[in-house]
């Protein structure tokens, strides 16, 4: 079991040493039960990371360690070198009781990145079978299946059926993937134009995870950027509740700490001055209310089906009176 409470965490783009252990109190008061660690690079202070992990342990927050020695780059070309660097990361941090696992990388798409992330995932499990590696995928978009299955190692030669579920099955077979995690933010496009695609993503990833026997996680949006609006408290609540009702077994928020450079990111829960914003207050209330009212139930519930009332989005079936299966 990854956490003893429903997994709600966040992407963390700070660097090891930027945050003191006192920052973990902010995470706890946001209702987080897990977190991505700050980024650990060569030259960072190992003790600063360990102190943060110690504080997470006190608050019952589990951690995905973001150590660049665990990133997938080059793993398929030189697996021995990758294993050596990952073993070093594991020895530094992997035995800490707060650690869930290490972040493998984000959004593979090319044949090279798929080969690397699969090999890195396998090596991490070889070295640390008690941990759960974390790999995050791009969102689903229409008619992508043919390209997806071709880009998995051997996919073009095998002439695989162009199916999202077939892609997921092949990923699990080759890498022993344990979590099917992705990000999708189109739900915060103006005027609700991305709502159908948002629900299609939830359905596709939930169905693929069910078919492969692993658990689906999703990344939801907490920060306005590009065309995505700044989520209100109702938007945060709606995203969390719809994701969980669609079968998601873990949530990551993008993100908490304002990234540098600020670019057009807007209203992060903790802003560029290190101060809590209204988004922090809203997210805290939404996360903590969910955990209080629903967390224990959904931690142990099995997803059977999802139906929509009024309008059926994303290819879901409409609910009909008397429908129970």
GUPA-971461 format. One line per 5 residues: number of its first residue (from 1); for each residue x, y, z of N, C-alpha, C. Coordinates in nm, 3 decimals. Each point is the difference from the previous one (the first is absolute). Example, Ala and Ser with C-alpha at 12.3 -4.5 7.8 and 13.67 -1.06 7.14 Angstrom:
residues 2
1> 1.319 -0.569 0.780 -0.089 0.119 0.000 0.090 0.120 0.000 | -0.035 0.105 -0.072 0.082 0.119 0.006 -0.077 0.109 0.073
END
This chain:
residues 325
1> 0.085 -0.119 0.000 -0.085 0.119 0.000 0.088 0.124 0.000 | -0.029 0.095 -0.090 0.084 0.118 -0.014 -0.020 0.098 0.115 | -0.123 0.026 0.036 -0.030 0.086 0.114 -0.110 -0.066 0.082 | -0.015 0.044 0.124 -0.109 -0.051 0.084 -0.125 0.087 -0.014 | 0.012 0.113 -0.069 -0.114 0.086 -0.031 -0.006 0.018 -0.152
6> -0.115 0.045 -0.049 -0.014 0.018 -0.145 0.114 0.090 -0.049 | 0.073 -0.043 -0.106 0.117 0.076 -0.044 -0.037 0.130 -0.070 | 0.032 0.111 0.063 -0.009 0.132 -0.062 0.135 0.068 0.019 | 0.064 0.035 -0.110 0.131 0.062 0.007 0.015 0.112 -0.101 | 0.125 0.036 -0.030 0.021 0.112 -0.091 0.137 -0.009 -0.066
11> 0.011 0.066 -0.115 0.127 0.015 -0.070 0.079 0.113 0.066 | 0.128 -0.025 0.020 0.084 0.093 0.076 0.122 0.034 -0.084 | 0.011 0.125 -0.041 0.108 0.040 -0.090 0.107 0.083 0.071 | 0.001 -0.005 0.132 0.107 0.067 0.073 0.126 -0.087 -0.004 | 0.112 0.056 0.041 0.127 -0.072 0.004 0.032 -0.034 0.144
16> 0.060 -0.117 0.021 0.039 -0.040 0.136 0.083 0.109 0.064 | -0.043 0.042 0.118 0.065 0.110 0.071 -0.080 0.128 -0.005 | -0.090 0.012 -0.099 -0.084 0.121 -0.008 -0.101 0.005 0.114 | -0.048 -0.117 0.040 -0.102 -0.009 0.104 0.061 -0.057 0.127 | -0.039 0.053 0.114 0.039 -0.058 0.127 -0.104 -0.105 0.041
21> 0.032 -0.083 0.098 -0.100 -0.098 0.046 -0.131 0.063 0.045 | 0.001 0.128 0.037 -0.124 0.067 0.041 -0.103 0.002 -0.112 | 0.046 -0.012 -0.125 -0.093 0.002 -0.114 -0.099 -0.115 0.006 | 0.038 -0.110 0.064 -0.088 -0.117 0.003 -0.129 0.031 0.074 | 0.005 0.093 0.094 -0.123 0.043 0.068 -0.099 0.058 -0.100
26> 0.051 0.076 -0.098 -0.088 0.053 -0.106 -0.066 -0.114 -0.077 | 0.077 -0.106 -0.027 -0.055 -0.113 -0.074 -0.111 -0.069 0.079 | 0.027 -0.020 0.129 -0.100 -0.065 0.085 -0.127 0.084 0.008 | 0.017 0.131 0.013 -0.117 0.088 0.011 -0.072 0.017 -0.133 | 0.064 -0.041 -0.110 -0.068 -0.007 -0.129 -0.080 -0.129 -0.016
31> 0.012 -0.090 0.095 -0.072 -0.128 -0.009 0.073 -0.102 -0.083 | 0.132 0.019 -0.021 0.077 -0.095 -0.079 0.035 -0.124 0.083 | -0.013 -0.116 -0.061 0.046 -0.124 0.064 0.126 -0.053 -0.065 | 0.039 0.062 -0.110 0.126 -0.035 -0.065 0.051 0.125 -0.072 | 0.124 -0.007 -0.050 0.058 0.115 -0.068 0.115 -0.047 -0.088
36> 0.022 0.073 -0.109 0.127 -0.013 -0.070 0.103 0.082 0.075 | 0.117 -0.056 0.018 0.105 0.072 0.071 0.052 0.116 -0.086 | 0.076 0.091 0.060 0.077 0.094 -0.082 0.096 -0.076 -0.092 | 0.043 0.065 -0.107 0.093 -0.061 -0.094 0.139 -0.013 0.065 | 0.058 -0.118 -0.013 0.134 -0.024 0.054 0.096 -0.015 -0.116
41> 0.098 0.091 -0.008 0.102 0.000 -0.103 0.136 -0.025 0.063 | 0.096 -0.033 -0.084 0.138 -0.012 0.048 0.041 0.133 0.065 | 0.057 -0.009 0.118 0.041 0.120 0.072 -0.100 0.046 0.103 | -0.124 -0.055 -0.003 -0.098 0.035 0.103 0.039 -0.061 0.134 | -0.054 0.055 0.105 0.029 -0.044 0.135 -0.086 -0.123 0.034
46> 0.064 -0.114 0.010 -0.070 -0.124 0.033 -0.073 0.012 0.132 | 0.060 0.063 0.098 -0.062 0.013 0.132 -0.126 0.085 -0.003 | -0.006 0.097 -0.094 -0.121 0.081 -0.014 -0.117 -0.086 -0.046 | 0.027 -0.092 -0.093 -0.105 -0.091 -0.045 -0.042 -0.094 0.113 | 0.095 -0.053 0.072 -0.031 -0.093 0.109 -0.079 0.070 0.110
51> 0.033 0.125 0.029 -0.074 0.074 0.102 -0.145 0.020 -0.043 | -0.021 0.026 -0.130 -0.136 0.016 -0.051 -0.076 -0.132 0.009 | 0.066 -0.111 -0.033 -0.063 -0.131 0.010 -0.035 -0.033 0.145 | 0.088 0.036 0.092 -0.029 -0.023 0.143 -0.126 0.074 0.041 | -0.013 0.124 -0.046 -0.117 0.079 0.037 -0.127 -0.058 -0.064
56> 0.011 -0.049 -0.123 -0.115 -0.066 -0.063 -0.044 -0.122 0.080 | 0.096 -0.074 0.050 -0.031 -0.117 0.081 -0.080 0.039 0.124 | 0.036 0.112 0.062 -0.072 0.048 0.119 -0.147 0.030 -0.032 | -0.024 0.055 -0.120 -0.135 0.040 -0.038 -0.077 -0.111 -0.073 | 0.062 -0.114 -0.021 -0.067 -0.110 -0.070 -0.014 0.024 -0.148
61> 0.090 0.079 -0.059 -0.003 0.029 -0.143 0.103 -0.087 -0.070 | -0.043 -0.077 -0.101 0.091 -0.084 -0.077 0.057 0.080 -0.118 | 0.118 -0.038 -0.046 0.074 0.085 -0.094 0.046 -0.079 -0.122 | -0.020 0.060 -0.119 0.063 -0.044 -0.123 0.128 0.082 -0.015 | 0.115 -0.063 0.005 0.127 0.072 -0.005 0.032 0.037 -0.144
66> 0.025 0.129 -0.023 0.035 0.051 -0.132 0.151 0.023 -0.005 | 0.072 -0.108 -0.026 0.146 0.000 -0.004 0.042 -0.021 -0.145 | 0.081 0.088 -0.054 0.033 -0.009 -0.143 0.082 -0.124 -0.034 | 0.056 -0.066 0.098 0.067 -0.126 -0.026 -0.100 -0.111 -0.032 | -0.127 0.022 0.033 -0.104 -0.099 -0.027 -0.074 0.027 -0.131
71> 0.027 0.114 -0.065 -0.068 0.031 -0.126 0.042 -0.098 -0.108 | -0.089 -0.020 -0.096 0.016 -0.108 -0.097 0.111 0.022 -0.102 | 0.048 0.121 -0.018 0.090 0.034 -0.109 0.116 -0.098 -0.019 | 0.008 -0.063 -0.117 0.109 -0.089 -0.035 -0.011 -0.141 0.055 | -0.110 -0.032 0.070 -0.010 -0.131 0.066 0.002 -0.115 -0.099
76> -0.060 0.017 -0.117 -0.006 -0.111 -0.096 0.132 -0.017 -0.074 | 0.077 0.107 -0.012 0.128 -0.009 -0.071 0.111 -0.055 0.089 | -0.004 0.034 0.128 0.104 -0.045 0.094 -0.066 -0.037 0.132 | -0.068 -0.114 0.005 -0.072 -0.038 0.122 0.091 -0.018 0.121 | 0.124 -0.043 -0.022 0.092 -0.019 0.113 0.032 0.134 0.066
81> 0.023 0.102 -0.082 0.029 0.132 0.055 -0.123 0.056 0.073 | -0.118 -0.019 -0.061 -0.121 0.048 0.067 -0.019 -0.071 0.134 | 0.020 -0.131 0.003 -0.018 -0.074 0.124 0.096 0.050 0.108 | 0.123 0.029 -0.038 0.098 0.049 0.097 -0.043 0.134 0.058 | -0.047 0.091 -0.085 -0.040 0.131 0.052 -0.128 -0.010 0.082
86> -0.092 -0.091 -0.042 -0.121 -0.014 0.081 0.031 -0.064 0.135 | 0.089 -0.097 0.002 0.039 -0.061 0.129 0.054 0.105 0.096 | 0.075 0.095 -0.052 0.053 0.107 0.085 -0.114 0.083 0.059 | -0.099 0.033 -0.085 -0.117 0.076 0.049 -0.077 -0.081 0.103 | -0.018 -0.128 -0.029 -0.073 -0.088 0.091 0.070 -0.009 0.135
91> 0.131 -0.015 0.000 0.073 -0.009 0.126 -0.010 0.129 0.079 | -0.006 0.113 -0.069 -0.011 0.128 0.069 -0.138 0.020 0.062 | -0.106 -0.035 -0.072 -0.134 0.037 0.043 -0.103 -0.113 0.003 | 0.025 -0.108 -0.072 -0.103 -0.101 -0.021 -0.038 -0.081 0.122 | 0.085 -0.001 0.103 -0.030 -0.077 0.120 -0.081 0.080 0.102
96> -0.022 0.128 -0.028 -0.073 0.084 0.095 -0.146 -0.043 0.005 | -0.059 -0.013 0.119 -0.138 -0.051 0.010 -0.106 0.090 -0.062 | 0.032 0.126 -0.028 -0.099 0.088 -0.063 -0.007 -0.018 -0.150 | 0.096 -0.072 -0.058 0.012 -0.005 -0.146 -0.092 -0.106 -0.060 | -0.080 0.041 -0.100 -0.081 -0.092 -0.081 0.085 -0.063 -0.108
101> 0.075 0.086 -0.068 0.081 -0.043 -0.113 0.067 0.121 -0.062 | 0.059 -0.020 -0.117 0.070 0.106 -0.071 -0.074 0.035 -0.129 | 0.007 0.128 -0.037 -0.062 0.046 -0.124 0.088 -0.042 -0.118 | -0.058 -0.075 -0.093 0.073 -0.049 -0.117 0.012 0.109 -0.105 | -0.106 0.078 -0.019 0.001 0.105 -0.100 -0.141 0.038 -0.042
106> -0.008 0.095 -0.093 -0.128 0.063 -0.033 -0.024 -0.001 -0.150 | -0.116 -0.045 -0.040 -0.055 0.013 -0.135 0.089 -0.058 -0.111 | 0.031 -0.129 0.004 0.070 -0.060 -0.114 -0.089 0.002 -0.124 | 0.064 0.017 -0.117 -0.078 -0.004 -0.123 0.080 -0.061 -0.114 | 0.127 0.034 -0.013 0.079 -0.054 -0.110 0.035 -0.146 0.028
111> 0.044 -0.071 -0.103 0.044 -0.139 0.018 0.115 -0.008 0.100 | 0.091 0.096 -0.006 0.114 -0.001 0.092 -0.044 0.018 0.144 | -0.092 0.093 0.026 -0.042 0.022 0.138 -0.082 -0.117 0.053 | -0.081 -0.063 -0.086 -0.072 -0.119 0.046 0.098 -0.112 0.036 | 0.101 -0.021 -0.085 0.099 -0.104 0.030 0.073 0.030 0.130
116> 0.036 0.128 0.020 0.072 0.038 0.122 -0.086 -0.014 0.124 | -0.125 0.045 -0.008 -0.083 -0.003 0.123 -0.035 -0.144 0.037 | -0.019 -0.087 -0.098 -0.029 -0.140 0.029 0.121 -0.066 0.067 | 0.120 0.022 -0.055 0.120 -0.058 0.059 0.025 0.055 0.140 | -0.016 0.132 0.018 0.022 0.060 0.131 -0.097 -0.056 0.103
121> -0.126 -0.016 -0.040 -0.101 -0.054 0.091 0.037 -0.141 0.044 | 0.043 -0.082 -0.095 0.040 -0.138 0.031 0.120 -0.003 0.095 | 0.097 0.085 -0.025 0.119 0.003 0.084 -0.033 0.048 0.141 | -0.086 0.100 0.010 -0.039 0.046 0.133 -0.066 -0.112 0.081 | -0.085 -0.078 -0.065 -0.065 -0.111 0.071 0.099 -0.112 0.033
126> 0.099 -0.020 -0.085 0.104 -0.099 0.029 0.078 0.040 0.124 | 0.037 0.127 0.010 0.081 0.048 0.112 -0.085 0.016 0.126 | -0.123 0.049 -0.017 -0.084 0.034 0.115 -0.141 -0.053 -0.020 | -0.019 -0.133 0.006 -0.133 -0.057 -0.027 -0.106 0.042 0.101 | 0.043 0.047 0.117 -0.096 0.042 0.103 -0.059 0.139 -0.029
131> 0.061 0.074 -0.094 -0.047 0.134 -0.033 -0.085 -0.003 -0.127 | -0.070 0.111 -0.025 -0.084 0.014 -0.119 0.052 0.115 -0.083 | 0.064 -0.027 -0.114 0.046 0.110 -0.085 -0.118 0.082 -0.052 | 0.026 0.128 -0.022 -0.106 0.087 -0.050 0.038 0.053 -0.138 | -0.089 -0.027 -0.097 0.017 0.044 -0.138 -0.128 0.069 -0.042
136> 0.012 0.117 -0.061 -0.118 0.077 -0.039 -0.009 0.010 -0.152 | -0.123 -0.022 -0.054 -0.021 0.000 -0.144 -0.075 0.124 -0.047 | 0.013 0.028 -0.129 -0.079 0.104 -0.064 -0.149 -0.036 0.005 | -0.087 0.100 -0.014 -0.143 -0.031 -0.008 -0.034 -0.070 -0.131 | -0.115 -0.063 0.001 -0.053 -0.062 -0.123 -0.058 0.108 -0.089
141> 0.023 -0.010 -0.129 -0.072 0.081 -0.096 -0.047 -0.088 -0.114 | -0.097 0.050 -0.072 -0.069 -0.083 -0.101 0.096 -0.052 -0.105 | -0.018 -0.126 -0.033 0.072 -0.066 -0.110 0.151 -0.011 0.023 | 0.041 -0.010 0.127 0.142 -0.014 0.028 0.046 -0.145 0.010 | -0.094 -0.096 0.005 0.035 -0.138 0.032 0.102 -0.059 -0.097
146> -0.015 0.027 -0.129 0.090 -0.058 -0.099 0.144 0.041 0.027 | 0.021 0.128 0.031 0.135 0.048 0.029 0.051 -0.056 0.132 | -0.087 -0.008 0.099 0.042 -0.050 0.131 0.056 -0.141 -0.008 | -0.074 -0.090 -0.061 0.044 -0.140 -0.002 0.125 -0.018 -0.085 | 0.020 0.085 -0.102 0.119 -0.010 -0.084 0.125 0.043 0.075
151> -0.015 0.086 0.100 0.117 0.058 0.067 0.050 -0.082 0.117 | -0.077 -0.098 0.044 0.049 -0.093 0.102 0.105 -0.091 -0.064 | 0.106 -0.036 0.072 0.101 -0.090 -0.058 -0.062 -0.125 -0.062 | 0.026 -0.021 -0.127 -0.053 -0.115 -0.071 -0.141 0.018 -0.052 | -0.062 0.113 0.032 -0.139 0.019 -0.037 -0.024 0.002 -0.149
156> 0.087 0.065 -0.076 -0.018 0.008 -0.145 0.013 -0.138 -0.064 | 0.097 -0.080 0.049 0.021 -0.133 -0.058 -0.112 -0.097 0.035 | -0.059 0.018 0.117 -0.106 -0.092 0.044 -0.133 0.029 -0.066 | -0.011 0.118 -0.064 -0.126 0.036 -0.065 -0.116 -0.008 0.099 | 0.019 0.063 0.115 -0.100 -0.004 0.106 -0.129 0.070 -0.041
161> -0.110 -0.046 0.054 -0.129 0.066 -0.021 0.010 0.143 0.051 | -0.042 0.100 -0.079 0.008 0.140 0.045 -0.108 0.030 0.104 | 0.028 -0.038 0.121 -0.096 0.013 0.110 0.072 0.056 0.122 | -0.066 0.091 0.071 0.059 0.058 0.121 0.022 -0.108 0.105 | -0.093 -0.091 0.013 0.016 -0.109 0.097 0.113 -0.093 -0.038
166> 0.017 -0.029 -0.129 0.111 -0.083 -0.046 0.133 0.068 0.033 | 0.005 0.132 -0.020 0.122 0.074 0.039 0.030 -0.017 0.148 | -0.102 0.016 0.085 0.020 -0.013 0.144 0.042 -0.142 0.036 | -0.062 -0.099 -0.062 0.036 -0.139 0.027 0.146 -0.027 -0.036 | 0.045 0.057 -0.110 0.138 -0.019 -0.043 0.096 0.073 0.095
171> -0.038 0.117 0.046 0.082 0.073 0.097 0.015 -0.080 0.129 | -0.109 -0.056 0.048 0.005 -0.079 0.123 0.082 -0.127 -0.021 | -0.016 -0.064 -0.114 0.074 -0.123 -0.027 0.150 0.026 -0.005 | 0.039 0.109 -0.065 0.143 0.026 -0.018 0.068 0.060 0.122 | -0.074 0.076 0.079 0.064 0.075 0.110 -0.047 -0.039 0.139
176> -0.105 -0.082 0.009 -0.065 -0.029 0.128 -0.052 0.128 0.066 | -0.056 0.087 -0.083 -0.059 0.125 0.048 -0.104 -0.030 0.107 | 0.000 0.080 0.105 -0.093 -0.022 0.111 -0.106 0.109 0.013 | 0.030 0.118 -0.054 -0.093 0.113 0.005 -0.010 0.057 -0.141 | -0.122 0.029 -0.045 -0.021 0.064 -0.129 -0.039 0.145 0.027
181> 0.100 0.088 -0.005 -0.018 0.140 0.040 0.016 0.092 -0.121 | -0.081 0.104 -0.005 0.007 0.094 -0.112 -0.044 0.137 0.048 | 0.019 0.100 -0.087 -0.048 0.135 0.031 -0.095 0.046 -0.109 | -0.099 0.080 0.038 -0.097 0.053 -0.096 -0.057 0.129 0.058 | 0.009 0.110 -0.077 -0.041 0.132 0.051 -0.107 0.067 -0.086
186> -0.044 -0.065 -0.109 -0.092 0.066 -0.092 -0.134 0.034 0.065 | -0.030 -0.062 0.114 -0.124 0.029 0.070 -0.007 0.145 0.047 | 0.117 0.067 0.007 0.003 0.140 0.040 0.015 0.092 -0.121 | -0.024 -0.049 -0.121 -0.007 0.087 -0.115 -0.124 0.090 0.012 | 0.001 0.116 -0.065 -0.114 0.091 0.016 -0.130 -0.060 -0.052
191> -0.108 0.037 0.066 -0.136 -0.036 -0.042 -0.024 -0.151 -0.003 | 0.078 -0.076 0.075 -0.023 -0.142 0.011 0.030 -0.079 -0.125 | 0.081 0.055 -0.093 0.018 -0.066 -0.128 0.078 -0.130 0.010 | 0.070 -0.022 0.111 0.078 -0.123 0.013 -0.064 -0.106 0.087 | -0.123 0.022 0.043 -0.064 -0.091 0.095 -0.015 -0.141 -0.058
196> -0.043 -0.010 -0.125 -0.018 -0.131 -0.060 0.133 -0.076 -0.007 | 0.108 0.070 -0.038 0.131 -0.065 -0.008 0.051 -0.039 0.138 | -0.030 0.081 0.100 0.038 -0.033 0.137 -0.063 -0.132 0.043 | -0.129 -0.014 -0.024 -0.068 -0.124 0.040 0.044 -0.118 -0.088 | 0.031 0.026 -0.125 0.051 -0.107 -0.085 0.132 -0.054 0.056
201> 0.085 0.090 0.049 0.126 -0.042 0.062 -0.026 -0.085 0.123 | -0.091 0.045 0.085 -0.032 -0.078 0.120 -0.049 -0.140 -0.038 | -0.086 -0.007 -0.101 -0.054 -0.130 -0.041 0.108 -0.088 -0.060 | 0.081 0.054 -0.090 0.102 -0.079 -0.068 0.103 -0.055 0.100 | 0.049 0.085 0.089 0.101 -0.045 0.095 -0.059 -0.095 0.104
206> -0.122 0.025 0.043 -0.064 -0.090 0.096 -0.023 -0.138 -0.062 | -0.049 -0.003 -0.124 -0.023 -0.128 -0.068 0.130 -0.075 -0.023 | 0.105 0.072 -0.040 0.129 -0.065 -0.026 0.060 -0.054 0.129 | -0.011 0.075 0.109 0.053 -0.047 0.128 -0.077 -0.123 0.046 | -0.131 0.001 -0.017 -0.080 -0.115 0.040 0.038 -0.124 -0.082
211> 0.023 0.018 -0.129 0.034 -0.112 -0.087 0.136 -0.060 0.035 | 0.089 0.082 0.054 0.135 -0.047 0.030 0.020 -0.034 0.147 | -0.098 0.027 0.082 0.009 -0.036 0.141 0.085 0.094 0.083 | 0.023 0.123 -0.048 0.074 0.097 0.079 -0.092 0.116 0.036 | 0.052 0.098 0.074 -0.086 0.109 0.048 0.023 0.126 -0.082
216> -0.107 0.076 -0.029 0.015 0.126 -0.075 0.011 0.120 0.094 | 0.092 0.089 -0.033 0.013 0.130 0.065 -0.013 0.108 -0.107 | -0.041 0.119 0.044 -0.004 0.112 -0.092 0.058 0.124 0.064 | 0.048 0.091 -0.084 0.047 0.131 0.045 -0.104 0.104 -0.039 | -0.046 0.075 0.099 -0.101 0.104 -0.020 0.065 0.137 0.009
221> -0.072 0.103 -0.042 0.059 0.133 -0.013 -0.037 0.092 0.116 | 0.103 0.059 0.060 -0.022 0.097 0.108 0.054 0.137 -0.033 | 0.063 0.016 -0.117 0.066 0.127 -0.036 -0.038 0.040 -0.142 | -0.050 0.120 -0.018 -0.030 0.048 -0.133 0.126 0.021 -0.081 | -0.005 -0.034 -0.130 0.110 0.027 -0.092 -0.047 -0.028 -0.142
226> 0.075 0.049 -0.099 -0.040 -0.011 -0.139 -0.146 0.045 -0.014 | -0.082 -0.086 -0.059 -0.142 0.036 -0.013 -0.081 -0.048 0.120 | 0.063 -0.070 0.092 -0.072 -0.058 0.113 -0.027 0.107 0.105 | -0.126 0.012 0.040 -0.035 0.102 0.098 0.050 -0.039 0.139 | 0.007 0.098 0.088 0.033 -0.027 0.140 -0.119 -0.070 0.064
231> 0.019 -0.121 0.052 -0.115 -0.071 0.058 -0.053 0.070 0.125 | -0.131 0.007 0.010 -0.066 0.048 0.121 -0.010 -0.115 0.100 | -0.052 0.028 0.117 -0.021 -0.107 0.098 -0.097 -0.105 -0.056 | -0.105 0.044 -0.067 -0.094 -0.094 -0.061 0.068 -0.084 -0.108 | 0.090 0.062 -0.078 0.073 -0.074 -0.103 0.089 -0.108 0.062
236> 0.068 0.034 0.109 0.086 -0.098 0.067 -0.084 -0.117 0.052 | -0.113 0.033 0.062 -0.088 -0.104 0.055 -0.057 -0.088 -0.111 | -0.042 0.063 -0.109 -0.058 -0.073 -0.113 0.104 -0.093 -0.061 | 0.123 0.046 -0.019 0.104 -0.086 -0.056 0.027 -0.121 0.089 | 0.017 0.024 0.129 0.030 -0.110 0.091 -0.115 -0.101 0.004
241> -0.122 0.049 0.015 -0.114 -0.091 0.014 -0.027 -0.078 -0.128 | 0.010 0.066 -0.116 -0.026 -0.073 -0.125 0.109 -0.102 -0.028 | 0.124 0.033 0.033 0.109 -0.095 -0.022 -0.017 -0.124 0.086 | -0.032 0.020 0.126 -0.017 -0.115 0.090 -0.122 -0.082 -0.040 | -0.109 0.068 -0.037 -0.121 -0.071 -0.041 0.021 -0.077 -0.130
246> 0.104 0.035 -0.075 0.031 -0.070 -0.125 0.102 -0.111 0.019 | 0.035 -0.028 0.125 0.085 -0.114 0.027 0.144 0.030 0.035 | 0.039 0.127 0.003 0.140 0.032 0.034 0.030 -0.037 0.146 | 0.115 -0.063 0.020 0.039 -0.046 0.134 0.114 0.083 0.059 | 0.035 0.108 -0.067 0.101 0.092 0.050 -0.006 0.129 -0.078
251> 0.029 0.112 0.068 -0.009 0.133 -0.060 0.131 0.074 0.024 | 0.051 0.064 -0.105 0.107 0.098 0.015 -0.052 0.135 -0.050 | 0.036 0.107 0.071 -0.036 0.133 -0.044 0.120 0.066 -0.069 | -0.025 0.067 -0.111 0.101 0.076 -0.072 -0.028 0.148 0.022 | 0.069 0.067 0.085 0.104 -0.040 0.093 -0.021 0.080 0.126
256> 0.092 0.009 0.095 -0.017 0.079 0.122 0.088 0.124 0.001 | 0.130 -0.014 -0.025 0.093 0.113 0.008 0.017 0.064 -0.137 | -0.013 0.132 -0.007 0.017 0.070 -0.126 0.135 -0.033 -0.063 | -0.003 -0.037 -0.126 0.122 -0.039 -0.070 0.078 0.124 -0.044 | 0.128 -0.017 -0.018 0.087 0.108 -0.045 0.057 -0.039 -0.137
261> -0.012 0.081 -0.105 -0.063 0.133 0.003 -0.151 -0.009 0.009 | -0.061 0.107 0.048 -0.144 -0.001 0.023 -0.077 -0.021 -0.130 | 0.053 0.052 -0.115 -0.069 -0.012 -0.128 -0.143 0.051 0.016 | -0.098 -0.074 -0.052 -0.138 0.046 0.021 -0.075 -0.092 0.096 | 0.074 -0.076 0.083 -0.065 -0.073 0.108 -0.062 0.100 0.096
266> -0.119 -0.032 0.049 -0.074 0.098 0.078 -0.065 -0.065 0.122 | 0.017 0.065 0.112 -0.072 -0.029 0.124 0.028 -0.142 0.051 | 0.128 -0.037 0.007 0.038 -0.127 0.063 -0.038 0.004 0.147 | -0.023 -0.116 0.062 -0.034 -0.001 0.142 0.103 0.074 0.087 | 0.129 -0.014 -0.034 0.104 0.081 0.066 0.070 0.078 -0.110
271> -0.005 0.133 0.010 0.041 0.084 -0.112 0.150 0.024 -0.004 | 0.043 0.086 -0.093 0.142 0.025 -0.020 0.065 0.071 0.117 | -0.080 0.051 0.094 0.052 0.062 0.120 0.003 -0.097 0.119 | -0.039 -0.125 -0.027 -0.003 -0.098 0.108 -0.121 0.014 0.090 | -0.102 0.070 -0.047 -0.118 0.027 0.082 -0.118 -0.084 -0.047
276> -0.084 -0.040 0.094 -0.122 -0.074 -0.032 -0.100 0.092 -0.071 | -0.061 -0.052 -0.106 -0.100 0.077 -0.074 -0.140 -0.054 0.031 | -0.099 0.062 -0.063 -0.136 -0.051 0.015 -0.013 -0.143 -0.052 | 0.082 -0.035 -0.101 -0.003 -0.138 -0.051 0.043 -0.098 0.108 | 0.096 0.040 0.083 0.041 -0.086 0.111 -0.119 -0.027 0.092
281> -0.072 0.106 0.037 -0.115 -0.015 0.090 -0.104 -0.091 -0.061 | -0.030 0.021 -0.129 -0.101 -0.082 -0.068 0.043 -0.146 -0.007 | 0.125 -0.023 -0.042 0.048 -0.137 -0.015 0.002 -0.072 0.135 | 0.041 0.071 0.104 0.001 -0.059 0.134 -0.139 -0.046 0.039 | -0.098 0.085 -0.023 -0.137 -0.035 0.039 -0.052 -0.117 -0.084
286> 0.028 0.002 -0.129 -0.049 -0.106 -0.089 0.064 -0.134 0.034 | 0.132 -0.003 0.013 0.070 -0.125 0.031 -0.041 -0.056 0.135 | -0.002 0.086 0.102 -0.028 -0.048 0.135 -0.145 -0.044 0.014 | -0.091 0.072 -0.065 -0.140 -0.042 0.005 -0.019 -0.136 -0.067 | 0.065 -0.018 -0.116 -0.010 -0.129 -0.067 0.053 -0.111 0.090
291> 0.116 0.019 0.058 0.057 -0.105 0.085 -0.091 -0.030 0.119 | -0.057 0.105 0.058 -0.086 -0.019 0.117 -0.128 -0.075 -0.036 | -0.062 0.036 -0.112 -0.130 -0.058 -0.034 0.011 -0.128 -0.082 | 0.098 -0.007 -0.092 0.002 -0.110 -0.097 0.130 -0.080 -0.003 | 0.107 0.052 0.061 0.131 -0.059 -0.019 0.007 -0.148 0.035
296> -0.051 -0.038 0.116 0.007 -0.140 0.042 -0.080 -0.090 -0.093 | -0.116 0.049 -0.043 -0.083 -0.082 -0.089 0.071 -0.027 -0.132 | 0.048 0.108 -0.065 0.061 -0.018 -0.132 0.139 -0.063 0.009 | 0.061 0.005 0.115 0.128 -0.069 0.017 -0.019 -0.150 -0.018 | -0.115 -0.050 0.044 -0.024 -0.145 -0.001 -0.102 -0.046 -0.103
301> -0.065 0.094 -0.069 -0.105 -0.037 -0.094 0.059 -0.050 -0.132 | -0.072 -0.089 -0.064 0.033 -0.045 -0.135 -0.092 0.069 -0.100 | 0.058 0.055 -0.104 -0.079 0.069 -0.102 -0.072 -0.103 -0.086 | -0.131 0.010 -0.008 -0.081 -0.091 -0.080 -0.040 0.065 -0.132 | -0.054 0.119 0.008 -0.044 0.069 -0.122 -0.024 0.147 0.033
306> 0.000 0.082 -0.103 -0.033 0.142 0.013 -0.106 0.034 -0.104 | -0.102 0.071 0.044 -0.105 0.046 -0.091 -0.018 0.150 0.017 | -0.048 0.066 -0.105 -0.022 0.143 0.005 -0.150 0.030 -0.002 | -0.036 0.104 0.073 -0.139 0.043 0.008 -0.015 0.132 -0.076 | -0.105 0.013 -0.077 -0.024 0.121 -0.077 0.064 -0.011 -0.137
311> 0.130 0.021 -0.007 0.073 -0.015 -0.125 0.115 -0.097 0.023 | 0.015 -0.098 -0.087 0.108 -0.099 0.013 0.122 0.049 -0.076 | 0.105 0.035 0.074 0.123 0.052 -0.059 0.101 -0.112 -0.024 | 0.086 0.022 -0.096 0.119 -0.083 -0.016 -0.024 -0.145 -0.034 | -0.117 -0.032 -0.052 -0.028 -0.139 -0.035 -0.057 -0.083 0.114
316> -0.027 0.062 0.114 -0.064 -0.073 0.110 -0.147 -0.026 -0.033 | -0.054 -0.103 0.064 -0.143 -0.029 -0.016 -0.083 0.094 0.087 | -0.118 0.031 -0.046 -0.094 0.079 0.080 -0.064 -0.090 0.105 | -0.020 0.056 0.119 -0.066 -0.076 0.106 -0.149 -0.013 -0.030 | -0.052 -0.116 0.024 -0.142 -0.025 -0.016 -0.055 -0.054 0.132
321> -0.121 0.041 0.038 -0.058 -0.050 0.125 -0.001 -0.154 0.004 | 0.043 -0.055 0.110 0.004 -0.144 0.015 0.132 -0.063 -0.041 | 0.090 0.077 -0.062 0.128 -0.055 -0.041 0.089 -0.016 0.122 | 0.047 -0.121 0.025 0.079 -0.025 0.120 0.134 -0.067 -0.029 | 0.027 -0.038 -0.127 0.127 -0.068 -0.028 0.086 0.083 -0.094
END
